[in-house]
Amino acid sequence: MQIVGQAWLVLKLTNSPFLLGLVVAFQYIPILFFSIIAGDIVDRVKKRYIVIATQSSMALLSLILAILTNLDVITYTEILILTTLMGFAQTFDVPARQSFMIDLVGKQDLSNAIALNSTIFNLARIVGPAIAGIMIAKIGIKATFYANAVSFVPLVLGLFFIDINGDPSKKKSSLKDSLKELLEYIKANKVLLDIVVLLTILSIFAMNFSVLVPLLAKYTLKQNSIGFGMLMTYMGLGSFFGAMLIAYLSKKVSYLKLMIINAFGLNVFQILMALSKNYTQASISIFAAGFCLIGYIILSNTTMQLSSTNELRGRIMSIYSLVFLGVTPFGSIFSGVVANYVGIRFAVFSGSIIGLLVCLFYLKRFILHIKEAKL
């Protein structure tokens, strides 16, 4: 609901695809510059405490955005500031939450836990955008922000009832030595290195839904907030079924094989979305793209965690957040500029073509990894 409300608010205030891309970029700039430091801190502090602090911070920021919107004094600059602060909270939240998961369930059930987490998340993405679209039309954008602020309360309370803290690594070293250890480990692990590089490129060019979908809905498909909300719902619905399938197949099929199949599917269905002639075709394409997107994300996350050691897991997950979220500013600006000066359909199409070519380039390497690695 927050994503839908914020995107619609920015377009309402600015009517600019580029400025929408800039807002998305600002949210992830802190991750780009500080994720490695955050990962090092996550490895030194109890993870549950970090998650409580970050979730509480995001609740407060969401409430401030709701109040300013409700008072009708919100400006584009204030949205940028609040978005950037939210990005700082996410910089510490993502590696802490992701690395905390293995402490809760163990290695054997990690892929199922990540898939379950994604299933719950995408249930919200099914319901949330549809409700947000209706609320924006009937009540106003402020309602989506208030709902988001309230939603943090049971989450934070729930964290106090968890009796596992995610204890930090016993090994202590300087930040410089910690970073050196991380880079040497990734360089030596060829599977991990290739996953990181592929995820980086696809994050920049093929995962810019938060910029492209509202543009596609409003300017190309001529939809109102309800139509936009439903498009996001179809994407969430696809992701929900994709996560359920991964949970079912995760112990039966190679993680790497499923990952590369979903990477190809993500780009192919986005190309079809760019070529869609009407709202129905776009809805089907975004459903399929969401299906493949979540599979690719789950399997990339799982494989990276399984390829890391306990001492490095927080830092490895900071690399995951860096290449999955931190490079988003480059992708958002790329999509915003191309959409602004060339066209929205071409922005979707060009990013997906680049992603597809990169997948083809890496196909042979991953086939070798599938044969050699037990993943």
PyMOL commands that set and color helices and strands:
alter all, ss='L'
color gray80, all
select helices_A, chain A and resi 2-14+17-42+47-70+76-105+110-138+142-160+175-188+190-205+209-220+225-249+255-274+279-306+313-326+328-341+344-372
alter helices_A, ss='H'
color red, helices_A
deselect
rebuild
show_as cartoon
